[in-house]
Amino acid sequence: MTSIAQPFDHAPVVRVGAVPDAQIHSLREQFISDPLATDLSNLRPVIARSWQRSLACNVGTNASFLEASEPRADEQLLLAAGPVLTYLERLSVDIGGSVILADADGTLAVYRGDLGERRKAERIFPTLGGRFSEDVAGTNSDGTVLEEGSAVQVWGPEHFNEALQNSYCTSVPIRDPLRRSIRGVLSLMLPEHIARDTDPRSVLMTVHGAAADITQRLADRLVAREQALMSEYVREARKRGAEAVIAMDESTTIASRQALSMLDQSDFSVLSAMAREAKRGEPTQHRINVSAGHEVLLQIRPMELPEFGSRGAAIMRVQVPREERRRALPGATSVPQVESFEGMIGTSRSLRRALDAASTAASRRMPAYIVGETGTGKKSLGQAIAYRMSDEVVVFDFARERHSADVIEEMDAALARGEAAVLHRVERASAPVRDELAALLKILEQPQLVLTVGHVSDEILPILSGLRGIEVSMPALRDRRSDIPELTEHFLRNSDGHVRRLSTKLRDALVAADWPGNVGQLRELVESISSRAELEEARLADLTDVQLRALNTARLTRLEEVELQQIRSALAEAGGNRVKASALLGIGRSTLYRKIEAYKGRGFNLDLG
């Protein structure tokens, strides 16, 4: 901890007691009632500016003000700060103080120190997830640091909100060692009797030294991690010669010239998401379509970097498959393209397989059934297939009409008139309607009919057996990540807003997300961003807290994936009735409710549709 003793010559010095508390209270009341007529020259300039910003944001002065959100302090920051926070915590406990680490938005990620002071704080604000940005909390050292970009001390009555006026705080920004942007804020909160008897310069020197120590630790970890990545990259590149080789983790990418010539930035976003999904010790192979319009073979070997806390570290090889190379030779016969369907955007291998099956059904005028999760585009594809069969198409949605005894009769009449029919979400039909449909399909000969189902269950099998159709399996969006950049551009072009592009960080976040609501969820998010963003380039900051939580959905373990699928299947089989679903699963109703809410809180959609 040698750097903690380093001085900070240019820090603002606070002379405690220079302005009496009563005068500060009086100034604040006058300022709130008549800001234009109030002279703030007796206040320190940093506090005066902060009061003005707080008033402009309509921050309350005597309310329980703090809202809670998920802190977004990154893993590297938490690891680098750990030893420094432990050191400061020991100092804090001895003097009855607290040490705080906030993320770059002013949200508390770590709160340590004297137990009594912590209990007092928890009565005022959440000590984990409490937001201290000035637009929420008004003048305070954490939020004011983010506005000023430099170290700040805020003492007692200088706080804009009365709830914080027993706090005596010193905060210093923690900067990224490369970009120099603020990664977080380190704060020391002292009890009044200590703060008033201590030279504020020595307090500031201590906190600044600690923040500098964290920044140095970040730099050391960055260098060591990059060296480990480079070592793996060089070893792989020597083995592969001129092949395309990539080494990457969550923050660094090293790529050969061949890889850079084959891929663009959106492709690297897809690779990064796939690297995070790769299981340790399990090399995998994938075929993906890249932005250049051709297919590549991707081999991923996860790397072990436990000492750096790295996730998603992997070595990758990118190759053009033999059939693609043959296709590029002079005089080679091109492979027939899969028939396109309006509204089906993407070139991923999994989507192409689905469209290939749909194309077969349409060209042979054979019935089909489309299986896929909510939001994958089953209804749109079903209608597209039906319109290849007939100029007249009728659509029945059993989520809305499952209790109608007339649906099957109307469908039969439409087919007799030469029309094509789409039966959407057949698994939602009532049992009598399902039985009637299965009986009718046994006597119909190759009807112009397309069914869509969320999943295949025992109740649906008689219907599918009677249909004798082609199965089309619609992939989930998480299984076709390479299509996300193209889908995003399509939704932006067709939105009413003026956003024309997404920032690199936002695009990477979209590609990496799990998308439980699939393409429908992506479309809604992009349209929301486009309508709300003020610039032509949308950024992560344009997302709401709910949208950010959805993007940051935690990965499920294999057991959780199985459990989630079982819950979804039980809810679907029970028609959304949770009591029946709990009986099917063999668990208590309250247990099922708790599990559903837990998965929803992590961003996974369990609603039927």
Secondary structure as UniProt FT lines:
FT   HELIX           2..5
FT   TURN            9..10
FT   TURN            16..17
FT   HELIX           21..33
FT   HELIX           35..37
FT   TURN            41..42
FT   HELIX           45..56
FT   TURN            57..58
FT   HELIX           75..95
FT   STRAND          98..103
FT   TURN            104..105
FT   STRAND          107..113
FT   HELIX           115..122
FT   TURN            123..124
FT   TURN            127..129
FT   STRAND          130..131
FT   HELIX           134..137
FT   HELIX           141..148
FT   STRAND          152..155
FT   HELIX           156..158
FT   HELIX           162..164
FT   TURN            165..166
FT   STRAND          168..175
FT   TURN            177..179
FT   STRAND          182..190
FT   HELIX           192..195
FT   TURN            196..197
FT   HELIX           200..240
FT   TURN            241..242
FT   STRAND          244..248
FT   STRAND          253..255
FT   HELIX           257..262
FT   HELIX           265..277
FT   TURN            280..281
FT   STRAND          284..289
FT   TURN            291..292
FT   STRAND          295..302
FT   HELIX           306..308
FT   STRAND          314..319
FT   HELIX           322..328
FT   TURN            330..331
FT   TURN            342..343
FT   HELIX           349..364
FT   STRAND          368..371
FT   TURN            374..375
FT   HELIX           378..389
FT   STRAND          393..397
FT   HELIX           398..401
FT   TURN            402..403
FT   TURN            405..406
FT   HELIX           407..416
FT   TURN            417..418
FT   STRAND          420..424
FT   HELIX           426..428
FT   HELIX           431..443
FT   STRAND          449..453
FT   TURN            458..460
FT   HELIX           461..467
FT   STRAND          470..473
FT   HELIX           477..479
FT   HELIX           481..483
FT   HELIX           484..493
FT   STRAND          501..502
FT   HELIX           504..512
FT   TURN            516..517
FT   HELIX           518..532
FT   STRAND          537..538
FT   HELIX           540..542
FT   HELIX           545..551
FT   HELIX           558..573
FT   TURN            574..576
FT   HELIX           578..585
FT   HELIX           589..601
FT   TURN            602..603
//
